[in-house]
Every structure is written in structure tokens, then in C-alpha cells.
């Protein structure tokens, strides 16, 4: 019988693994104690979704702790020559060691004036993390 481990089980495997165990061991020991789930399509899909959500939350926490500073040439009154787009924010995050797809950066319009901005990053359908972006003029 194939099962998904909900906890580490000695001599069987670690949390999250799909392992094959004997039917009696699963029915009489693992299942009653809530240590495993049956490895059917529904449970595999649910477990995979939970895994992706946990990873997105951990990356989201890392992003929430970061404050980006982007230097751009600017004219009078802080108006930028050009603009800051989601591509530039993606590159700035890479320099910080964080990999985020630029399509997840929810920038309504390009930033055209120097200042402090809060840019939402959509990690999953349910999770959006704010990123603090400071655009400052170059000297």
C-alpha cells in the first residue's frame, strides 16, 4: 500500500515522502495514529498544494523583510528619465538573492517619480506580499 507520510517515521521515511508499506502495518499502526494519508489522487494533489503554499509563504516572508533601493537618473522635482518597471524590480530582487517571476509583480503603472512605494507581489492566488521599493535620484 502506498502512503504519504505526515510525520517522520523511523525506518519508513521522512515527512512528505510517498512510500510503500505493508497493508497491515498501514491499517493497524500508521493510519489509526494519523501518521500517514493514503496515496490516492486526491490526497496527492492536496498534499502537493500544501507544499507549494508553504514554499510560497517562506519566500513571501523573505520578500517582506527586504527593502529595495533603485537609483535612477532624475530631473527637477524628482521626475525620472525613464521609469521603473517590474523587470527592473525583478533584477533588483535577484541581486538580493530572491528569485521572483516578473509576472507576479503587480505594478499598476511604471514608477515615474522618485519616492517610496509599496509594490504588491502575488505569490499564490491567496497570498500577496507587499514589497517596499525606494526610488532615489542618482547624483
DOFI-339782 format. One record per residue: residue number from 1; residue in three letters; x, y, z of N, C-alpha, C in turn. Coordinates in nm, 3 decimals. Layout:
+-----+-----+---------+---------+---------+---------+---------+---------+---------+---------+---------+
:   n : res :     n.X :     n.Y :     n.Z :    ca.X :    ca.Y :    ca.Z :     c.X :     c.Y :     c.Z :
+-----+-----+---------+---------+---------+---------+---------+---------+---------+---------+---------+
: NUM : ALA :       X :       Y :       Z :       X :       Y :       Z :       X :       Y :       Z :
...
+-----+-----+---------+---------+---------+---------+---------+---------+---------+---------+---------+
// end
This chain:
+-----+-----+---------+---------+---------+---------+---------+---------+---------+---------+---------+
:   n : res :     n.X :     n.Y :     n.Z :    ca.X :    ca.Y :    ca.Z :     c.X :     c.Y :     c.Z :
+-----+-----+---------+---------+---------+---------+---------+---------+---------+---------+---------+
:   1 : UNK :   0.085 :  -0.117 :   0.000 :   0.000 :   0.000 :   0.000 :   0.090 :   0.124 :   0.000 :
:   2 : UNK :   0.057 :   0.222 :  -0.085 :   0.134 :   0.345 :  -0.089 :   0.067 :   0.449 :  -0.001 :
:   3 : UNK :   0.150 :   0.519 :   0.079 :   0.100 :   0.621 :   0.170 :   0.189 :   0.745 :   0.164 :
:   4 : UNK :   0.133 :   0.858 :   0.208 :   0.208 :   0.983 :   0.219 :   0.235 :   1.005 :   0.367 :
:   5 : UNK :   0.360 :   1.025 :   0.402 :   0.395 :   1.044 :   0.543 :   0.364 :   1.186 :   0.588 :
:   6 : UNK :   0.285 :   1.198 :   0.696 :   0.253 :   1.328 :   0.753 :   0.355 :   1.367 :   0.859 :
:   7 : UNK :   0.431 :   1.270 :   0.907 :   0.536 :   1.292 :   1.007 :   0.652 :   1.199 :   0.974 :
:   8 : UNK :   0.769 :   1.227 :   1.033 :   0.882 :   1.136 :   1.018 :   0.850 :   1.006 :   1.092 :
:   9 : UNK :   0.872 :   0.893 :   1.026 :   0.850 :   0.762 :   1.088 :   0.980 :   0.684 :   1.076 :
:  10 : UNK :   1.031 :   0.637 :   1.189 :   1.157 :   0.564 :   1.191 :   1.150 :   0.441 :   1.101 :
:  11 : UNK :   1.255 :   0.418 :   1.027 :   1.270 :   0.304 :   0.937 :   1.169 :   0.303 :   0.822 :
:  12 : UNK :   1.095 :   0.413 :   0.802 :   0.999 :   0.419 :   0.692 :   1.033 :   0.535 :   0.600 :
:  13 : UNK :   1.045 :   0.656 :   0.656 :   1.078 :   0.771 :   0.574 :   1.054 :   0.902 :   0.646 :
:  14 : UNK :   1.072 :   1.010 :   0.572 :   1.057 :   1.144 :   0.628 :   0.926 :   1.207 :   0.581 :
:  15 : UNK :   0.888 :   1.314 :   0.647 :   0.763 :   1.383 :   0.618 :   0.757 :   1.422 :   0.470 :
:  16 : UNK :   0.640 :   1.399 :   0.410 :   0.618 :   1.437 :   0.272 :   0.652 :   1.331 :   0.169 :
:  17 : UNK :   0.718 :   1.226 :   0.209 :   0.755 :   1.121 :   0.114 :   0.637 :   1.028 :   0.086 :
:  18 : UNK :   0.634 :   0.977 :  -0.034 :   0.536 :   0.874 :  -0.070 :   0.611 :   0.742 :  -0.064 :
:  19 : UNK :   0.568 :   0.654 :   0.026 :   0.639 :   0.527 :   0.046 :   0.541 :   0.410 :   0.035 :
:  20 : UNK :   0.598 :   0.293 :   0.008 :   0.519 :   0.170 :   0.002 :   0.545 :   0.093 :   0.131 :
:  21 : UNK :   0.435 :   0.062 :   0.201 :   0.444 :  -0.016 :   0.325 :   0.348 :  -0.134 :   0.314 :
:  22 : UNK :   0.363 :  -0.228 :   0.404 :   0.272 :  -0.343 :   0.405 :   0.132 :  -0.298 :   0.448 :
:  23 : UNK :   0.032 :  -0.364 :   0.393 :  -0.107 :  -0.327 :   0.419 :  -0.141 :  -0.330 :   0.567 :
:  24 : UNK :  -0.102 :  -0.434 :   0.636 :  -0.134 :  -0.448 :   0.779 :  -0.069 :  -0.340 :   0.862 :
:  25 : UNK :   0.055 :  -0.307 :   0.831 :   0.128 :  -0.202 :   0.905 :   0.057 :  -0.068 :   0.887 :
:  26 : UNK :   0.012 :  -0.041 :   0.765 :  -0.058 :   0.085 :   0.739 :  -0.194 :   0.086 :   0.809 :
:  27 : UNK :  -0.271 :  -0.020 :   0.794 :  -0.406 :  -0.026 :   0.852 :  -0.407 :  -0.028 :   1.003 :
:  28 : UNK :  -0.314 :  -0.102 :   1.064 :  -0.317 :  -0.124 :   1.208 :  -0.232 :  -0.027 :   1.289 :
:  29 : UNK :  -0.133 :   0.036 :   1.227 :  -0.044 :   0.123 :   1.305 :  -0.041 :   0.266 :   1.251 :
:  30 : UNK :  -0.008 :   0.283 :   1.125 :   0.014 :   0.418 :   1.071 :  -0.115 :   0.499 :   1.058 :
:  31 : UNK :  -0.218 :   0.441 :   0.997 :  -0.343 :   0.514 :   0.975 :  -0.415 :   0.550 :   1.106 :
:  32 : UNK :  -0.431 :   0.457 :   1.203 :  -0.500 :   0.493 :   1.327 :  -0.430 :   0.604 :   1.407 :
:  33 : UNK :  -0.299 :   0.611 :   1.396 :  -0.224 :   0.714 :   1.470 :  -0.213 :   0.845 :   1.392 :
:  34 : UNK :  -0.266 :   0.850 :   1.272 :  -0.265 :   0.972 :   1.192 :  -0.127 :   1.010 :   1.139 :
:  35 : UNK :  -0.042 :   0.912 :   1.119 :   0.094 :   0.937 :   1.071 :   0.101 :   0.946 :   0.920 :
:  36 : UNK :  -0.001 :   0.892 :   0.851 :   0.002 :   0.887 :   0.704 :  -0.135 :   0.917 :   0.646 :
:  37 : UNK :  -0.133 :   0.943 :   0.517 :  -0.255 :   0.951 :   0.435 :  -0.241 :   0.849 :   0.323 :
:  38 : UNK :  -0.352 :   0.795 :   0.277 :  -0.346 :   0.705 :   0.162 :  -0.302 :   0.785 :   0.041 :
:  39 : UNK :  -0.221 :   0.725 :  -0.043 :  -0.165 :   0.795 :  -0.159 :  -0.258 :   0.780 :  -0.278 :
:  40 : UNK :  -0.378 :   0.838 :  -0.268 :  -0.468 :   0.840 :  -0.383 :  -0.453 :   0.975 :  -0.454 :
:  41 : UNK :  -0.519 :   0.992 :  -0.568 :  -0.501 :   1.114 :  -0.647 :  -0.539 :   1.239 :  -0.569 :
:  42 : UNK :  -0.650 :   1.233 :  -0.497 :  -0.699 :   1.349 :  -0.422 :  -0.599 :   1.391 :  -0.314 :
:  43 : UNK :  -0.552 :   1.296 :  -0.236 :  -0.457 :   1.327 :  -0.129 :  -0.323 :   1.375 :  -0.183 :
:  44 : UNK :  -0.277 :   1.315 :  -0.293 :  -0.151 :   1.360 :  -0.354 :  -0.163 :   1.505 :  -0.401 :
:  45 : UNK :  -0.275 :   1.537 :  -0.463 :  -0.297 :   1.673 :  -0.513 :  -0.306 :   1.772 :  -0.397 :
:  46 : UNK :  -0.378 :   1.737 :  -0.292 :  -0.391 :   1.823 :  -0.174 :  -0.257 :   1.844 :  -0.108 :
:  47 : UNK :  -0.181 :   1.738 :  -0.092 :  -0.050 :   1.747 :  -0.027 :   0.045 :   1.833 :  -0.109 :
:  48 : UNK :   0.041 :   1.819 :  -0.241 :   0.127 :   1.899 :  -0.329 :   0.090 :   2.046 :  -0.320 :
:  49 : UNK :  -0.039 :   2.075 :  -0.314 :  -0.085 :   2.214 :  -0.300 :  -0.037 :   2.274 :  -0.168 :
:  50 : UNK :  -0.045 :   2.198 :  -0.060 :   0.002 :   2.246 :   0.071 :   0.153 :   2.272 :   0.068 :
:  51 : UNK :   0.226 :   2.187 :   0.000 :   0.371 :   2.203 :  -0.012 :   0.405 :   2.332 :  -0.086 :
:  52 : UNK :   0.336 :   2.358 :  -0.197 :   0.359 :   2.479 :  -0.276 :   0.323 :   2.602 :  -0.194 :
:  53 : UNK :   0.214 :   2.596 :  -0.119 :   0.171 :   2.709 :  -0.036 :   0.273 :   2.739 :   0.072 :
:  54 : UNK :   0.327 :   2.636 :   0.136 :   0.430 :   2.657 :   0.240 :   0.555 :   2.721 :   0.181 :
:  55 : UNK :   0.597 :   2.675 :   0.063 :   0.714 :   2.734 :  -0.002 :   0.689 :   2.880 :  -0.037 :
:  56 : UNK :   0.569 :   2.910 :  -0.088 :   0.536 :   3.048 :  -0.124 :   0.533 :   3.138 :  -0.001 :
:  57 : UNK :   0.485 :   3.086 :   0.111 :   0.483 :   3.164 :   0.235 :   0.623 :   3.194 :   0.284 :
:  58 : UNK :   0.714 :   3.097 :   0.274 :   0.851 :   3.121 :   0.320 :   0.921 :   3.222 :   0.231 :
:  59 : UNK :   0.899 :   3.214 :   0.099 :   0.957 :   3.313 :   0.008 :   0.893 :   3.449 :   0.033 :
:  60 : UNK :   0.763 :   3.451 :   0.060 :   0.693 :   3.575 :   0.089 :   0.746 :   3.644 :   0.213 :
:  61 : UNK :   0.778 :   3.566 :   0.316 :   0.837 :   3.623 :   0.437 :   0.972 :   3.684 :   0.407 :
:  62 : UNK :   1.050 :   3.619 :   0.323 :   1.180 :   3.674 :   0.284 :   1.164 :   3.804 :   0.208 :
:  63 : UNK :   1.067 :   3.808 :   0.119 :   1.044 :   3.929 :   0.040 :   0.993 :   4.043 :   0.128 :
:  64 : UNK :   0.906 :   4.011 :   0.223 :   0.852 :   4.113 :   0.313 :   0.959 :   4.178 :   0.397 :
:  65 : UNK :   1.069 :   4.108 :   0.422 :   1.178 :   4.161 :   0.504 :   1.275 :   4.248 :   0.423 :
:  66 : UNK :   1.265 :   4.243 :   0.290 :   1.358 :   4.315 :   0.203 :   1.302 :   4.453 :   0.170 :
:  67 : UNK :   1.391 :   4.550 :   0.163 :   1.355 :   4.683 :   0.116 :   1.449 :   4.717 :   0.001 :
:  68 : UNK :   1.394 :   4.736 :  -0.118 :   1.475 :   4.762 :  -0.237 :   1.500 :   4.911 :  -0.253 :
:  69 : UNK :   1.621 :   4.944 :  -0.300 :   1.655 :   5.081 :  -0.336 :   1.701 :   5.079 :  -0.481 :
:  70 : UNK :   1.632 :   5.156 :  -0.564 :   1.666 :   5.162 :  -0.706 :   1.707 :   5.305 :  -0.738 :
:  71 : UNK :   1.826 :   5.319 :  -0.797 :   1.876 :   5.452 :  -0.836 :   1.845 :   5.473 :  -0.984 :
:  72 : UNK :   1.788 :   5.591 :  -1.012 :   1.755 :   5.627 :  -1.150 :   1.794 :   5.773 :  -1.172 :
:  73 : UNK :   1.828 :   5.804 :  -1.296 :   1.854 :   5.945 :  -1.330 :   1.722 :   6.019 :  -1.321 :
:  74 : UNK :   1.728 :   6.139 :  -1.262 :   1.606 :   6.217 :  -1.244 :   1.632 :   6.363 :  -1.274 :
:  75 : UNK :   1.526 :   6.430 :  -1.314 :   1.533 :   6.573 :  -1.341 :   1.480 :   6.650 :  -1.222 :
:  76 : UNK :   1.429 :   6.767 :  -1.253 :   1.375 :   6.852 :  -1.148 :   1.253 :   6.786 :  -1.084 :
:  77 : UNK :   1.234 :   6.816 :  -0.956 :   1.120 :   6.768 :  -0.878 :   1.111 :   6.616 :  -0.873 :
:  78 : UNK :   1.222 :   6.546 :  -0.893 :   1.225 :   6.401 :  -0.879 :   1.166 :   6.323 :  -0.995 :
:  79 : UNK :   1.135 :   6.388 :  -1.104 :   1.079 :   6.318 :  -1.219 :   1.189 :   6.237 :  -1.288 :
:  80 : UNK :   1.164 :   6.109 :  -1.309 :   1.265 :   6.018 :  -1.361 :   1.279 :   6.029 :  -1.512 :
:  81 : UNK :   1.404 :   6.009 :  -1.560 :   1.427 :   5.991 :  -1.703 :   1.405 :   5.843 :  -1.729 :
:  82 : UNK :   1.292 :   5.809 :  -1.781 :   1.255 :   5.669 :  -1.796 :   1.160 :   5.633 :  -1.683 :
:  83 : UNK :   1.150 :   5.505 :  -1.652 :   1.061 :   5.462 :  -1.545 :   1.110 :   5.330 :  -1.486 :
:  84 : UNK :   1.059 :   5.300 :  -1.368 :   1.092 :   5.173 :  -1.302 :   0.978 :   5.077 :  -1.333 :
:  85 : UNK :   1.012 :   4.963 :  -1.392 :   0.912 :   4.864 :  -1.430 :   0.930 :   4.736 :  -1.348 :
:  86 : UNK :   0.841 :   4.642 :  -1.368 :   0.851 :   4.515 :  -1.296 :   0.977 :   4.438 :  -1.334 :
:  87 : UNK :   1.030 :   4.460 :  -1.453 :   1.153 :   4.393 :  -1.495 :   1.271 :   4.442 :  -1.411 :
:  88 : UNK :   1.277 :   4.574 :  -1.386 :   1.385 :   4.629 :  -1.304 :   1.372 :   4.584 :  -1.158 :
:  89 : UNK :   1.249 :   4.573 :  -1.111 :   1.228 :   4.525 :  -0.974 :   1.270 :   4.379 :  -0.964 :
:  90 : UNK :   1.241 :   4.299 :  -1.067 :   1.283 :   4.159 :  -1.070 :   1.436 :   4.148 :  -1.064 :
:  91 : UNK :   1.506 :   4.231 :  -1.142 :   1.652 :   4.229 :  -1.143 :   1.708 :   4.272 :  -1.008 :
:  92 : UNK :   1.646 :   4.373 :  -0.945 :   1.693 :   4.420 :  -0.814 :   1.672 :   4.312 :  -0.708 :
:  93 : UNK :   1.563 :   4.236 :  -0.718 :   1.541 :   4.125 :  -0.624 :   1.644 :   4.015 :  -0.645 :
:  94 : UNK :   1.683 :   3.990 :  -0.770 :   1.785 :   3.889 :  -0.798 :   1.918 :   3.926 :  -0.733 :
:  95 : UNK :   1.951 :   4.056 :  -0.733 :   2.076 :   4.097 :  -0.670 :   2.071 :   4.076 :  -0.519 :
:  96 : UNK :   1.949 :   4.073 :  -0.463 :   1.931 :   4.046 :  -0.320 :   1.927 :   3.895 :  -0.292 :
:  97 : UNK :   1.929 :   3.814 :  -0.398 :   1.927 :   3.669 :  -0.381 :   1.787 :   3.610 :  -0.382 :
:  98 : UNK :   1.687 :   3.687 :  -0.423 :   1.549 :   3.638 :  -0.428 :   1.505 :   3.627 :  -0.573 :
:  99 : UNK :   1.451 :   3.513 :  -0.610 :   1.405 :   3.491 :  -0.746 :   1.252 :   3.499 :  -0.747 :
: 100 : UNK :   1.201 :   3.601 :  -0.818 :   1.057 :   3.620 :  -0.832 :   1.028 :   3.644 :  -0.979 :
: 101 : UNK :   0.929 :   3.575 :  -1.032 :   0.889 :   3.594 :  -1.171 :   0.827 :   3.733 :  -1.186 :
: 102 : UNK :   0.866 :   3.805 :  -1.290 :   0.820 :   3.943 :  -1.306 :   0.669 :   3.952 :  -1.326 :
: 103 : UNK :   0.606 :   3.844 :  -1.370 :   0.460 :   3.846 :  -1.387 :   0.388 :   3.847 :  -1.253 :
: 104 : UNK :   0.457 :   3.810 :  -1.146 :   0.397 :   3.811 :  -1.013 :   0.405 :   3.949 :  -0.948 :
: 105 : UNK :   0.485 :   4.037 :  -1.004 :   0.498 :   4.172 :  -0.950 :   0.382 :   4.254 :  -1.004 :
: 106 : UNK :   0.291 :   4.294 :  -0.916 :   0.167 :   4.360 :  -0.956 :   0.182 :   4.512 :  -0.956 :
: 107 : UNK :   0.256 :   4.563 :  -1.050 :   0.279 :   4.706 :  -1.064 :   0.172 :   4.761 :  -1.159 :
: 108 : UNK :   0.082 :   4.848 :  -1.106 :  -0.028 :   4.901 :  -1.187 :   0.023 :   4.980 :  -1.306 :
: 109 : UNK :   0.117 :   5.070 :  -1.281 :   0.176 :   5.153 :  -1.386 :   0.323 :   5.170 :  -1.352 :
: 110 : UNK :   0.409 :   5.193 :  -1.451 :   0.550 :   5.214 :  -1.421 :   0.570 :   5.334 :  -1.328 :
: 111 : UNK :   0.671 :   5.325 :  -1.243 :   0.701 :   5.433 :  -1.150 :   0.780 :   5.540 :  -1.224 :
: 112 : UNK :   0.731 :   5.664 :  -1.223 :   0.794 :   5.771 :  -1.300 :   0.845 :   5.886 :  -1.213 :
: 113 : UNK :   0.823 :   5.877 :  -1.081 :   0.866 :   5.983 :  -0.989 :   0.940 :   5.917 :  -0.873 :
: 114 : UNK :   1.050 :   5.980 :  -0.832 :   1.128 :   5.928 :  -0.719 :   1.042 :   5.932 :  -0.592 :
: 115 : UNK :   1.061 :   5.832 :  -0.506 :   0.987 :   5.827 :  -0.381 :   0.981 :   5.687 :  -0.325 :
: 116 : UNK :   0.897 :   5.670 :  -0.223 :   0.877 :   5.541 :  -0.156 :   0.749 :   5.478 :  -0.210 :
: 117 : UNK :   0.756 :   5.351 :  -0.244 :   0.640 :   5.281 :  -0.299 :   0.627 :   5.145 :  -0.232 :
: 118 : UNK :   0.503 :   5.096 :  -0.227 :   0.476 :   4.961 :  -0.178 :   0.417 :   4.884 :  -0.296 :
: 119 : UNK :   0.492 :   4.787 :  -0.345 :   0.453 :   4.710 :  -0.463 :   0.406 :   4.572 :  -0.418 :
: 120 : UNK :   0.281 :   4.534 :  -0.453 :   0.233 :   4.400 :  -0.416 :   0.292 :   4.292 :  -0.507 :
: 121 : UNK :   0.331 :   4.182 :  -0.445 :   0.382 :   4.066 :  -0.520 :   0.289 :   3.950 :  -0.489 :
: 122 : UNK :   0.229 :   3.894 :  -0.593 :   0.132 :   3.786 :  -0.577 :   0.205 :   3.652 :  -0.579 :
: 123 : UNK :   0.220 :   3.591 :  -0.463 :   0.290 :   3.463 :  -0.452 :   0.201 :   3.348 :  -0.499 :
: 124 : UNK :   0.077 :   3.344 :  -0.449 :  -0.022 :   3.246 :  -0.492 :  -0.154 :   3.320 :  -0.508 :
: 125 : UNK :  -0.259 :   3.249 :  -0.542 :  -0.390 :   3.313 :  -0.559 :  -0.438 :   3.375 :  -0.428 :
: 126 : UNK :  -0.400 :   3.317 :  -0.314 :  -0.447 :   3.366 :  -0.185 :  -0.346 :   3.457 :  -0.115 :
: 127 : UNK :  -0.221 :   3.457 :  -0.157 :  -0.115 :   3.524 :  -0.082 :  -0.050 :   3.635 :  -0.165 :
: 128 : UNK :  -0.062 :   3.759 :  -0.115 :   0.004 :   3.873 :  -0.176 :   0.091 :   3.939 :  -0.070 :
: 129 : UNK :   0.217 :   3.965 :  -0.105 :   0.314 :   4.020 :  -0.012 :   0.354 :   4.161 :  -0.058 :
: 130 : UNK :   0.353 :   4.260 :   0.033 :   0.398 :   4.394 :  -0.007 :   0.550 :   4.404 :  -0.005 :
: 131 : UNK :   0.605 :   4.470 :  -0.105 :   0.749 :   4.493 :  -0.116 :   0.774 :   4.643 :  -0.112 :
: 132 : UNK :   0.863 :   4.686 :  -0.024 :   0.895 :   4.828 :  -0.015 :   1.004 :   4.862 :  -0.116 :
: 133 : UNK :   0.974 :   4.957 :  -0.205 :   1.067 :   4.998 :  -0.308 :   1.093 :   5.148 :  -0.293 :
: 134 : UNK :   1.221 :   5.185 :  -0.281 :   1.260 :   5.325 :  -0.274 :   1.329 :   5.359 :  -0.405 :
: 135 : UNK :   1.273 :   5.458 :  -0.473 :   1.335 :   5.505 :  -0.597 :   1.399 :   5.639 :  -0.564 :
: 136 : UNK :   1.533 :   5.644 :  -0.579 :   1.604 :   5.766 :  -0.545 :   1.681 :   5.817 :  -0.668 :
: 137 : UNK :   1.692 :   5.948 :  -0.680 :   1.764 :   6.004 :  -0.796 :   1.915 :   5.984 :  -0.781 :
: 138 : UNK :   1.980 :   5.957 :  -0.896 :   2.126 :   5.948 :  -0.896 :   2.185 :   6.088 :  -0.883 :
: 139 : UNK :   2.306 :   6.093 :  -0.833 :   2.373 :   6.223 :  -0.822 :   2.432 :   6.266 :  -0.954 :
+-----+-----+---------+---------+---------+---------+---------+---------+---------+---------+---------+
// end
